């Protein structure tokens, strides 16, 4: 089985607008650069209450 290549050339990030020439990530249907993707994944994690 071959590895799928997720590289797409000349796509704009749906969050910051930067031109993506390397790996393109998708989060909730939006194509994102790696930095914005990581920001969105971290922000979407459930928060734990530290006052327990």
KOLTORRO-808679 format. One record per residue: z, x, y of N, C-alpha, C, O in turn; residue in one letter. Coordinates in steps of 0.05 Angstrom, whole numbers, padded with zeros to 5 digits, always signed. Example, Ala and Ser with C-alpha at 12.3 -4.5 7.8 and 13.67 -1.06 7.14 Angstrom:
2
+00156+00264-00114+00156+00246-00090+00156+00264-00066+00169+00285-00066A
+00142+00257-00045+00143+00273-00021+00157+00258+00001+00161+00268+00023S
***
This chain:
52
+00000+00017-00024+00000+00000+00000+00000+00018+00025+00015+00037+00026X
-00017+00012+00044-00019+00028+00068+00002+00018+00089+00009-00005+00090X
+00010+00038+00105+00028+00031+00127+00012+00017+00148-00010+00025+00154X
+00023-00004+00160+00009-00017+00182+00013-00001+00207+00036+00008+00213X
-00007+00003+00222-00006+00018+00247-00002-00001+00270-00020-00018+00275X
+00020+00001+00285+00025-00017+00307+00017-00006+00333+00026-00015+00354X
+00000+00015+00333-00010+00027+00358-00033+00011+00369-00053+00005+00356X
-00030+00003+00394-00051-00011+00408-00055+00004+00435-00035+00011+00448X
-00079+00009+00442-00084+00025+00466-00089+00006+00490-00102-00014+00488X
-00078+00014+00513-00082+00000+00539-00072-00028+00539-00087-00047+00546X
-00047-00032+00533-00034-00058+00535-00012-00055+00556+00002-00035+00557X
-00009-00075+00573+00013-00074+00593+00038-00087+00582+00037-00107+00567X
+00061-00075+00589+00087-00085+00581+00091-00111+00595+00087-00113+00619X
+00100-00132+00580+00105-00158+00592+00129-00159+00610+00133-00180+00624X
+00146-00139+00610+00170-00139+00627+00167-00121+00651+00171-00129+00674X
+00160-00095+00646+00159-00076+00669+00130-00072+00679+00127-00060+00701X
+00110-00080+00664+00082-00077+00673+00070-00050+00668+00047-00045+00675X
+00086-00032+00656+00076-00005+00650+00054-00006+00629+00055-00022+00610X
+00033+00010+00632+00012+00012+00613+00022+00026+00588+00032+00048+00589X
+00019+00013+00565+00029+00024+00540+00006+00037+00524-00013+00023+00518X
+00008+00062+00519-00013+00076+00504-00002+00085+00477-00017+00098+00462X
+00023+00080+00472+00034+00088+00446+00042+00063+00430+00027+00044+00429X
+00066+00062+00419+00075+00040+00403+00080+00015+00420+00092+00017+00441X
+00070-00008+00411+00074-00033+00425+00093-00050+00408+00088-00053+00384X
+00114-00060+00420+00133-00076+00406+00131-00105+00416+00121-00110+00438X
+00139-00124+00399+00138-00152+00407+00165-00164+00404+00178-00160+00383X
+00175-00178+00425+00201-00191+00424+00198-00219+00436+00190-00221+00459X
+00204-00239+00420+00201-00267+00428+00173-00273+00440+00170-00287+00459X
+00152-00261+00426+00125-00267+00434+00114-00250+00457+00091-00255+00465X
+00130-00232+00468+00121-00216+00491+00117-00187+00482+00135-00176+00468X
+00095-00175+00489+00090-00147+00482+00105-00129+00502+00102-00133+00526X
+00120-00110+00491+00138-00093+00507+00134-00064+00500+00127-00057+00478X
+00140-00047+00520+00142-00018+00515+00168-00013+00500+00185-00031+00498X
+00172+00011+00489+00195+00017+00473+00221+00014+00490+00241+00003+00479X
+00222+00023+00515+00246+00021+00531+00254-00008+00536+00277-00016+00532X
+00235-00025+00543+00241-00053+00549+00248-00068+00523+00266-00085+00523X
+00236-00060+00501+00242-00073+00475+00271-00067+00468+00286-00085+00460X
+00280-00042+00471+00307-00034+00464+00327-00049+00483+00348-00058+00474X
+00320-00051+00508+00337-00066+00527+00340-00095+00518+00362-00106+00519X
+00318-00108+00511+00319-00136+00502+00335-00140+00476+00350-00159+00474X
+00331-00122+00457+00346-00124+00432+00376-00121+00437+00392-00137+00426X
+00384-00102+00453+00412-00098+00459+00424-00122+00474+00445-00131+00468X
+00409-00132+00494+00418-00155+00509+00420-00180+00493+00436-00198+00500X
+00405-00182+00471+00405-00207+00455+00427-00207+00434+00430-00228+00421X
+00441-00185+00431+00463-00184+00411+00486-00201+00420+00493-00202+00444X
+00499-00215+00401+00522-00232+00409+00545-00214+00419+00550-00192+00409X
+00558-00223+00439+00581-00209+00451+00606-00215+00436+00611-00238+00429X
+00623-00195+00431+00649-00199+00418+00671-00200+00440+00671-00183+00458X
+00689-00218+00437+00711-00220+00456+00731-00198+00450+00740-00195+00427X
+00738-00182+00471+00757-00161+00467+00786-00170+00472+00804-00154+00470X
+00789-00195+00479+00816-00206+00485+00829-00220+00461+00847-00237+00465X
+00820-00215+00437+00832-00228+00413+00859-00218+00407+00872-00227+00388X
***
